[in-house]
Structures are given as structure tokens and as C-alpha cells.
Amino acid sequence: MAPNVIAHDDLEDDIDYSDIEAKYQVEYDEGLDNVVVVDGVPVIDESKAEKLLARVAKEFSKKGAPVKVDNMIIPWDEKTGKSRGFIVVEFKSPEDAAYAIGVMHGHPFDSKHRFSLNRFTDIERYANLDETYVEPEPEPYVQKEHLRSWLADPQGRDQYATYRGDEVEIHWHGKPSQCEVAHNRLNWTDLYVSWSPLGTYLASLHRPGVRLWGGASWSGLQRFAHPLVRLLDFSPNENYLVTWSHDPIVVPEGAQQGPQFFSPEDEGNNIAVWDIKTGNLLRTFPSVYPEGEDASKKQQLQWPALKWSPDDKYVARVTPGQQISVYELPSMGLVDKKSIKIEGVIDVEWCPLGDKDKEEEAKFAAGKSNKKPRENMLAYWTPEVANQPARVTLLQFPSRTILRQKNLFNVSECKLYWQNQGDFLCVKVDRHTKTKKSIFCNLEIFMVREKDYPVEVVELKDTVTDFSWEPKGERFAIVSTSDPNFGNPGPGITLKTDVSFYALERGKGDFKLLRSLPNRTSNTIRWSPKGRHVVLATVGSTTKSELEFWDLDFHHDDTGKREAHKDEWGSGIQHLGTGDHYAVTDAEWDPSGRYLATSASAWRHTIENGYAIWDFRGQELEKHILDRFKQFLWRPRPRTLLTKEQQRHIRRNLKEYSRQFDEEDAAEESNISAELIAQRKRLVDEWNAWRLHCKEELGTERGVVKKLKEPQEEEEEKEEIEVWIDEVIEQIEEELLE
């Protein structure tokens, strides 16, 4: 029997149990680096545990650190039966735990609680920590570039950006001797460039997203990761940025996560709101399109999709036909947690803050006035629905008080135009007859600064194609047409238009026609930023490209006062000049209101692309024909820091400043003349020296040639013999008869 037993034992030694051992192997804990202690959690009882854990998991997911409720533990106090104010969270890996600590430490859970995250292993590590304070060494100070350094230019020049081919250039603009390129760069953008509203940043669009540039060296300041971005929009005070892409947001597996990147919750949206200073993503939205669009037609996105309040405190988003949602910045939370339900709402516009509002706000903030500045105001309109007429409403926000409503009938379309000081709101109402075969226009003008917000109606017989308020003024201009080709113009057809100027007649309180300019082809109105001057342009036409420069206060002096002589209503409108820029596509005034730039972009056509710059009188100063020219943009300027009294003082002493500027111009001209004379004298001296040198060389060459030719000439003289022979051929003698 013994041999059999030995054989059986040998057989067991030959069997391989590695697969069974691997299956039932006990896994030993390698570490607790993936476990995090989250402090600052509200103290609750067991009945609220599930709700609390779900809320905590949602907050972590918003920041790109997803965690399951099953992986969170709430320690309980056995005596009180309540939680201890912290939870323990287990992540998949130590890397996920490290990321969660980075994005969630200090995150506000609610108004009374703020998260504080630590690794579970740090408890032992810091148990015997030496708490002796050691002052850290200060880091060396590195001064950052001033983002508005261009405003300190000694000559007070403006800047503009041009985009041609693959190159973007930043130019200084001033007198001919002061015009130069400040900076240029190849492949600076993939689509186009855009200035921020106050000129602080230059935005460029790329496939990965948007980048902001600025400072004297034009270094990169901020990045916003929105792939395939197509459109962008700044808030009025440059605090926030909105981006849009036609392609919905997709977050691939393993993509970088964090406050500056999209999370899985953002998938499917198209619009993103960013904080410019931190670069953090605040919120995303899906694109919305107007109702009633034909599915077979390409839907048009209304841009900007989000409407900013002038103080950057709120942003409004319209869901066409349903509601207006107003969000508070920077939390991007819905104000009062509810939208404004408005059946049929189409569009909304915020009332701008004028100089009066800004002065009142500054005085109130400084404690110099007890009068509170007025609340933000927005205007919206709704179309005719069933038996309900169309309606325009002025709404105060955040109190949501309705200030004024106006019913409108037989309305086809409305468009809202705020004057830039917030004094007037013009609603351009396109009306149709009962048969709906013809369309005419009315202007409903709300007097926002007056009691009860009265409405002045300007009735017109024709269709208005363009409307524009005078900046800081009480005038407006319109382009109207009765051309039968309107609505369906054929190729090469330019519509006949009329241009009219209206002004507020203070005594009567209504708007009266100043002057009408019939039989024009102008389709675009461009007011100078300072008011008074206006340009009428024919843009986008292949047959007409005229520019008309007008002054609406020709009888005013430099201080803005009207000359004391008979001045009939509208007689101050004076034609200053006419220009022509073939195939012009854009016209834009510079911030000073002294120069106008016109351009022909290759995005619209390929005929004589380039740009030209004119003065306010219509004199062409420079013109550049450039192939593949795409874009011209003046750099905006921020609001002046001078008070009203300082500005009045400058206007009163304008002649003294003019004298100083004339002296500088004369000195510059004399320097230029002296340099020109010196250059000419140097050229003349070089010419004379060259001539003298050439004469010496020529004389030397002639002397050598003469010496070489002298022996040959002597031999030729010896060989040549000339002989003169006189020969008598015939001799005749004749006698003279007496």
C-alpha cells in the first residue's frame, strides 16, 4: 500500500491550482490615497442622508469630479444621532481624488457651508506636525503689462486692426508721419478677430477655442476651450464672454476636466458663458431658434443669443414664444428661481446706462447722494396672438414692475432701437393693410426720461430699411424706400431710397422732420460717435458705391454754441463732401469721430479688396488696394475719466489748445523740412562727388587711349602725300569790239 500512497501524493503535486488561487486571492489594501475627507457638510439626521449625499454628488459632478452615492460614508454621532459635519468619499484612483481636492476645496455648498477637502492619509501625516510658524520667502515682484497702455500715446493716436490673407496687423493712425505698424503676426487667427467693447482685449478664433491678447507686447492673456467656435460676444464691461459653435458640445472619454473645461453635463449644448478674468466656465445653454420656421429652410440663429444688462449684473435669454429667463452674474443662477412667462415673446433689449445714470450711481456709491439710481430696464415685444394685439412692454428689473405697455395692431414685425443714453426707445413697427398686400411703417418712440413714459408716433408711408439714433443726441435718421423691387431685388439692381432726418422739438415735445434727401441709393447710416456728423453710404452694391458726408450743426461753433443769426428749422444741415469707394462692404468711424474707414472685404467679393480712410469732410486721406483683404476694425476707447466740468473747461479754452497743437504741427513741419533739406543736400553732394570721380576716371581712360594711338598716327602722316597739279586744258583769245 505504501507505493500507492506515494504515487497519489506525487499526482497532487503535479496539479496546477494557479487559476483557482487567482480567483479567490485576498486583495490587500495598498493605500488610502483615493479616500478624501470632505468637511463643511451640514449636520443632519438620518432621514435627510440620501438627499444630502445626492446633492453633494451633484456639486462634485458640476466641477468634473463625478462620484457615486454608494462611495460616500456619513459618520454619525451615537449620542445625538446626527452627523458629525463631514463625510468620507472614495474615488476610483488617487488621481481622481487629487483632482477633486483641487476643484472642490473651498467650494460653497450653500450660504452657510463651504467644503474643505483633505486626504484621509493626511490625518496621520499631520498628527505630530510642528506648528512653529516659519515666514515664507517673498516671491520677486514681476510687474504686469498695462492692458490700456495704448491710451498713454503722446500723440493721442488711435489704433486699428487689419486682417489680410494669413496676417493680422495692428496699426497706429495719426498724421502721415505718425502712421506705422505697431504689431503684426502670421496665423494669428483661423476665422476672424474682434475687439472687446472697451478695447482692452483682442480676441482670435481657432479650432480649439478662443484666445485673448493684449498689453504692449500682445501676449496671450486667456484661453477658452470651445472647439469649433464660430461666434463670440463680450459683456459691456468686459467681464464675461459668450461663445457659440454650430457643433454641439461633446466630452470624449478621458478628456481634461476642471473649471475651465466642459463636463458631461454640458454635452449637447452650443452656447457657453465664461468669466474673462479667471477663464472659468460659468454655464452652457442649447441654441434656440425662432418659432414657425419651415423645417426645409435653414434656421437662422438670433445673435447675440444672450442679452447683457449695461452693468454686467444680469443676462437675459429668450425662449421664443414662451419666456424670458434672466440670470444673475457671476453665479449664473436664475433670478428668483423662476423665468418671466410671456406668451409669444420674440425679442428683448436692455436699456443702456447714460451719463446721467452713471453719475447718479457714482454719487450714490460715494455717499454724496441719497437718491438711489434707477433700476435696470428692459423692453420686449409680443406679436398678435388670436384676438390679442401685438404689444411692447417696458419692464423694471429685478422688481419686475411693468412701467409702460403699448398695444399695436396689424403688425408684421417689430424692431427695438434704444438711444445710447437710454433717453428714448424707438420701436420700428412694420404694419400691413387689411388685405396684407402692402406694408408701411410707423415709429413708436417712448420718452423714457419723462413721467408716465409718453409715446410719440411718427407715421410713414414707405418701408424703413435702416434706422439710427444720433449718439448722445435727440435726432435720428432713417432710410426709406417705395421701390417696387424692394423685397426681391435682382442682380445689379440698386434700390432707390430717401434719407430723412428728424429731431425732437422741445417746445412741443414731439419729433419733427428736419430735412429729407430724396432720390438716393444710400442704404446705410453711420453716425459719428460724437454725434453731429453722419455718413450715408451705399453698401453691398455692384453698381453704386457713393459716400455722402453731412454736418447737422453747420452753424455751430467749436464750443457747441449756435451762432446768433436767423436759423430756420433744419437749415443747419450742410453737405460737406462726396466720395466713392468701389464695391464697399463696410464703413466705420474711429472713436474720435474725425475719421471714417471704408473697406471692401474678400468675404463678400473679390473685386478691388482693401480699405480707405477719410476725414469727416469727405477728403480721402489714404487708400490701399490689397488682395485677400478681409477685415478692418478700429480699436474702441473706454469712457473718458474727465468730469463734465473738466470737459466744459476744455471746450471753453479750445483755442488755447488749438494754438498749442498748431505750434507742435509747425515744429514738426520745420523738422521735416530741415530733414528734407539736409537729405537733398546730401544727395546733391553725393551726385557731385560721383560726377567728379567719373570725370577723373574718364580723363584717365582718354589719356591712355591717346598714348596708344600716337605712334600709329605719325606713321600715317608719313605715308600720306597730297600733290596739287594745275593743267591748262584750253586757251581762247577774243577781241573786244568797240
Phi, psi and omega in degrees: 000330183300315179299325179295321179296317180296320179296322179294320178296321178295326180294320179294326179293333181278347182283137181266114179256017187295324181291323179288320179296321179294324182291320185254020180291137178279123180274123179272145181291119182275342181166171181241030181291342179268005180255132184234140175261121181255109179263167180086019180270141180302145176279125186225173170259175188295337182292338182254011185296310182299317180296319180295313181297322178295320179293319179295318179298322179294319180296319179294321181294325180300327182266011177080022177236069186294144179212145180272150179296327181294341182263016178241137182237134177254113174289139183245149174270116185295331183286313184267340182076013179245167181287165183267004178089011175211162177227160178248127185241134178250123179259170183292323185215161175300330179294318178296323178294319180295321179294318180298321178296321182293323186264339185253348179292121183086005181288130180285120178280316172206192185293341184245352185229141179223131184293145172224115188251138176216151175290148178295326181288342180290343181297312179289324183297322184257014181295318181250041183287137175283115185270014177293125184283130176241118183293126180288154178285131181292139178285146179296138183283129177242113183287131179275158179290145177281123186286348177241034183294336182294340179288343180269016178299127183301327180274358180064033184281154172264166178239156173215155180248140175234146179233114182225127181061243177250012187243135174248132180234143173252121185249146164271139179236130178193221175293161183307325181283348184255355181280126181201165178272122180276325181196147174213154183202139176275146177053043180283339180210158176260339182238293180198175177241159181210136174276150170286161188302330181256006175081008183286321186240151168246122183259136175237144183253135181223171179299318179286338182159211185246146175228142179253141181231157178177184182082173182294330181266357180056049177275161178289132183253324184202153177235148176226112187276091175229094185302142176058038180293144182237325183229152175215158181208129178269152169285158187303326182258017173063028178269333187223160181224139176245132178236153180220141174227143178293330180275129178299154181292133177231130179251101181292160181294132181085007179292154181297136182243157179153177182293345180258011183227161179288148176246169180304334179292340182272354184298139179092346179274164181238335186252134180231141178247129186236152170268120187292319185291318182266339185079007183281146174280126182266318182189158175234156181221155170279159176286144176237145182238154180301146179287156176084007179288141177288131183297334181283343180265155178286124182287140181260125178278132176281120181233134005287141182285334178245135182254122185269140170288154187294342180258008179065017180275331184225157172222134184251144178228127183263128167263103189308128177083357186233301191200166171243123179253122181249126182249146181264139180261148002268001184289340184057031175272147180293126182298128182059015177058027177205147178273168178267106182284116180224111182292125175083004185302139184249309187214157180218144178220136177278147176284128179292158174270123178272178179299324179296317180296319181292323177294317179297320180294320179294319178295319180293320179293327180275357180079014180273351181214142177267353181282120180287138176295151183293152180291166173296150181227139175230153179239140177216163179224151178234142181280178177288127179233117182055238180268003181272129181287166172293155188212139173247133186230136170258125185235132176273141183222138016268003181291341179063032178276130177280119182270323184198142174228144179225123178276141181229146184238154179054049186261130173264320184202150175230149174220137186258130179232110174272139169288144193293347175264000180074020180275328185223149170235121177255127175252110178278113186252117173271115182252155177237152176288173182298329179278349180061024179268337181227155182235135173228176190231145170234148174248115178259109187251118179269128176273095190287332184275350184262162183294138178065008174052065180295157183240125176258132183251127174248112182268133181233151181267336185258177177271131180268122181261340178209141179225141181207127174281148170286127178301132178057032182221179181244028179237159174213161179232146179228152170246123181234159181211148171237018181297130179296342179278356181296135181097335179209058181287137179278174179295134179082002181264126177251126184291144172277131184228165172238139178247130183230143177247133178237151178219154178281122177271105190301321182297319183264341178077021177230168182267131185236146180294126176276307182196147178241137179246098184277168173056052176250172170243004182297137178231004183222136178246130178229107177278145171295144179302336179268000183080185175074304183264145181215148177241133175253122187234150172257101188253139175081013180257147178265353182247330181235142180210044184276150174234127178243126181256125184232148174242121182269355177229055185295332182268015177262147177275185185293337181273357179093004180267143181280137179294145184278086171200170184299127184223099181287161182300119178086358182285346180282356179280119186231136176278123184266324182180169180228138177230177180211127175230105188299132177060035180296139180242340182214149175218132186211133176279150173281165184299333181281343183078014180261338185229149176238135176248130174243146183216154175240108189269142177290346175291337182259323180198175182241028183254116175047055178292150180150195181215160177222152179237131183238156170272176187291347178269355180095013177273127180284122182267320178204152179215137183228119174265114187229125177293145178059029176282133188241321194211141173227128182219120170290145177278121181294159176245146176288169179298142181296148178268357179286143177282168178301320181294320178295322178294319177296321178298320179295318180294322180293328182252031184296326181295324179294317177295323179297319179298319179296318179293323178297320178296319178296321178295318180296319179296320178295318178295320179295320177297319178296318180295316179298317178296321180294316179297316179298321179294317179297318179297319179296319179294320178296317179297319177296322179294314179296319179296321179294318178298316179298318179297317179296321178297317179297316178296320181293319178297320179296316179297319179296322179296319179295317180296320181296320179294323179291330184271344186299312180299318180298320180293324178295318178297320180294325179294325179290327183279330184277124180230125179248127182236127178256125182237129176260126183231129179272118183269315182208145180228127183232132178251132181228144178259141181270131179275137178277000000 
